[in-house]
Amino acid sequence: MTREEARGRLQALGFGDDAVAVLVEHFADAEGRGKVGHGFSRVAWLEGLELEPCARPGRVVADEGFERWNGGGALGYLVLDEIVGATLERPPARARVVVAERCFPTGMLGHWVRRLAEGGLVAVLTATSPRRLPHPEGGPPLTGTNPLAIAVPSSDGAPIVVDVSMGAVTHGAVLAGAASPEDLVPFGGEQAHKAFALAAGLELLVRALAGDDQGAVLVVARPEHDPVPAFRELA
């Protein structure tokens, strides 16, 4: 799918030009990084959902060290885009926790933390999804794939970005036809209990702060050190 085709299909769903630009940029970034499950295949998936294309997120708490946002029916992509933009416009004096309620789908989390790190902030972001991962010993799905992304800016160029899902595959890979639903288990093989424990911890962390709907939790801070150049040299 080309950018133009994606743009046309998203416009046909009722999204305005600004929202379409955010979505197309996100999908194109995912495609360019080889994350096709988060790329243009998501357009067809969105076409099968009940959407509120005119919905907009809102910031309901705006303290220096803490913010709470409500998605208000908007796609999680658009919620996080608003949060990232607002954070770069008004960065914390030192650090800030941002909680996003009703925030789904959130896409490739590395996309959002990379933007924050390019703006000079250390960022950690996690988000929940529908329950898809069972316990390694079997049973019903208990947690989402619950990715965790970390970005650290650097004085020597691009930031370091880490973005890991707790599943052996992502739900996006299933949507793209690269994996089957049965492949959605915690990663790690014989050590899968470790990924499941992290998935469960992230699930409960987000739900404790954002409630029972899907949500996201972001921590941003101004760096006080510059560890990336030495790490790159070591590598």
C-alpha positions in Angstrom: 0.0 0.0 0.0 1.3 3.4 -0.9 1.1 6.5 1.3 -1.5 8.0 -1.1 -3.7 4.9 -1.0 -3.5 4.9 2.8 -4.3 8.6 2.9 -7.4 8.1 0.7 -8.7 5.2 2.7 -8.2 7.0 6.0 -10.0 10.1 4.7 -12.8 7.8 3.6 -13.2 6.7 7.2 -13.8 10.3 8.2 -10.4 11.4 9.6 -9.4 15.0 9.0 -6.2 16.0 7.3 -4.2 16.4 10.5 -5.2 13.0 11.9 -4.5 11.4 8.5 -1.0 12.9 8.4 -0.2 11.6 11.9 -1.4 8.1 11.0 0.3 7.9 7.7 3.6 9.1 9.1 3.4 6.5 11.9 2.6 3.6 9.5 5.4 4.7 7.1 7.9 4.9 9.9 6.9 1.4 11.0 7.3 0.1 7.4 10.7 1.7 7.1 11.9 0.0 10.2 10.7 -3.4 9.1 7.7 -3.4 11.5 5.1 -4.2 8.9 2.7 -5.4 11.5 2.5 -1.8 12.6 2.6 -0.4 9.1 0.0 0.1 6.3 -1.6 -3.3 7.1 -3.2 -1.4 10.0 -5.4 0.6 7.6 -7.5 -2.4 6.7 -7.7 -3.3 10.4 -9.0 0.2 11.3 -11.6 -0.2 8.5 -13.1 -3.1 10.5 -13.4 -1.1 13.8 -16.1 1.2 15.1 -14.3 4.5 15.0 -15.0 8.1 16.2 -12.9 9.9 13.6 -13.8 13.4 15.0 -13.0 12.6 18.6 -10.1 14.4 20.3 -8.2 13.7 23.4 -8.1 16.1 26.3 -5.7 16.9 29.2 -7.7 16.7 32.4 -4.8 17.2 34.9 -1.8 19.4 34.2 0.6 19.6 37.1 4.3 20.1 36.7 5.2 16.6 37.6 2.0 14.8 36.6 -0.5 14.9 33.8 -3.6 12.9 33.1 -5.2 12.7 29.6 -8.4 11.1 28.4 -8.6 9.7 24.9 -12.2 10.8 24.6 -12.8 8.2 21.9 -9.8 9.2 19.7 -7.4 6.6 18.4 -4.5 5.9 20.7 -2.1 7.0 17.9 -3.7 10.5 18.0 -3.7 10.6 21.8 0.0 9.9 22.0 0.7 12.4 19.2 -1.0 15.1 21.3 0.8 14.1 24.4 4.2 14.0 22.7 3.6 17.4 21.1 2.4 18.9 24.4 5.4 17.5 26.3 7.9 18.9 23.8 6.2 22.2 23.9 6.2 22.3 27.7 8.9 19.9 28.9 9.2 19.1 32.6 11.6 21.1 34.8 13.0 17.7 35.9 10.6 14.8 35.4 6.9 14.1 34.7 4.6 11.1 34.8 1.9 11.2 32.1 -1.1 8.8 32.4 -3.4 8.3 29.3 -6.8 6.8 29.9 -8.8 5.3 27.0 -5.7 5.1 24.8 -5.8 2.4 22.2 -4.3 1.4 19.7 -1.0 3.0 20.4 1.0 1.4 17.6 4.8 1.2 17.6 5.8 2.8 20.9 9.3 3.4 19.8 8.0 6.0 17.4 6.7 8.2 20.3 9.7 7.9 22.6 12.1 8.6 19.7 10.4 11.9 19.1 10.8 12.8 22.8 14.5 11.8 22.8 15.1 13.8 19.7 13.7 16.7 21.7 16.3 16.1 24.4 14.2 14.0 26.9 14.7 10.6 28.4 11.4 8.7 27.9 9.9 5.4 29.0 6.5 4.4 27.7 4.3 1.3 28.1 0.7 0.6 27.0 -1.8 -2.1 27.4 -3.8 -4.0 24.8 -6.6 -6.5 24.8 -5.7 -9.7 26.7 -3.7 -11.9 24.3 -1.0 -13.6 26.3 -1.7 -16.7 28.4 0.4 -18.0 31.2 3.3 -20.1 29.9 1.7 -23.2 31.3 -1.5 -22.5 29.4 -5.0 -21.3 30.1 -6.9 -18.2 28.9 -5.2 -15.0 27.9 -4.4 -12.9 31.0 -2.5 -9.9 29.8 -1.9 -7.8 26.7 1.4 -8.0 24.8 2.1 -4.8 26.7 5.2 -3.3 25.0 7.8 -1.3 26.7 9.8 1.4 24.9 12.8 3.4 26.2 14.6 6.2 24.4 17.8 8.0 25.6 19.1 11.1 23.8 22.7 11.5 22.8 25.2 14.2 22.2 26.8 12.2 19.3 23.7 11.9 17.1 20.6 9.8 17.1 19.1 8.6 20.4 19.2 4.9 21.4 15.6 3.5 21.3 14.5 0.1 22.7 11.0 -1.1 21.9 10.0 -4.6 23.1 6.7 -6.5 23.1 6.2 -9.2 25.8 4.9 -11.6 23.1 6.9 -14.0 21.0 5.2 -12.3 18.2 3.1 -9.1 18.1 -0.6 -8.9 17.3 0.4 -6.8 14.3 2.3 -9.8 12.9 -0.9 -11.8 13.2 -2.8 -9.1 11.4 -0.2 -8.9 8.7 -0.3 -12.7 8.1 3.2 -13.2 9.3 2.2 -15.2 12.4 -0.8 -17.2 13.7 -2.9 -16.4 16.8 -1.4 -19.5 18.4 2.0 -17.8 18.3 0.8 -15.2 20.7 2.6 -16.4 23.8 5.2 -14.8 26.1 8.6 -14.8 24.5 11.5 -16.7 26.0 10.9 -20.4 25.5 11.7 -22.2 28.7 12.2 -18.8 30.3 8.9 -17.4 29.2 7.8 -17.0 32.8 10.0 -13.9 32.9 8.3 -12.2 29.9 4.9 -13.2 31.4 5.8 -11.7 34.8 6.9 -8.4 33.1 3.7 -8.4 31.0 1.6 -8.9 34.2 3.5 -6.2 36.0 3.0 -3.7 33.2 -0.7 -4.7 32.9 -1.3 -4.0 36.5 0.8 -0.8 36.6 -1.2 0.8 33.7 -4.5 -0.4 35.1 -3.7 1.0 38.5 -3.1 4.4 37.0 -5.3 4.5 33.9 -8.3 2.3 34.9 -9.8 -0.7 33.3 -9.9 0.6 29.7 -6.8 0.3 27.6 -4.2 3.0 28.6 -0.7 4.1 28.5 1.9 5.4 31.0 4.8 7.7 30.0 7.7 8.9 32.2 9.8 11.7 30.8 12.9 13.4 32.4 15.7 15.8 31.5 18.9 13.8 31.3 21.7 14.7 33.7 24.3 12.5 32.0 25.2 11.5 28.5 25.9 7.7 28.5 25.2 6.8 24.9 28.5 7.9 23.2 30.5 5.7 25.6 28.1 2.8 25.0 28.4 3.2 21.3 32.2 3.2 21.5 32.1 0.1 23.7 29.8 -1.6 21.2 
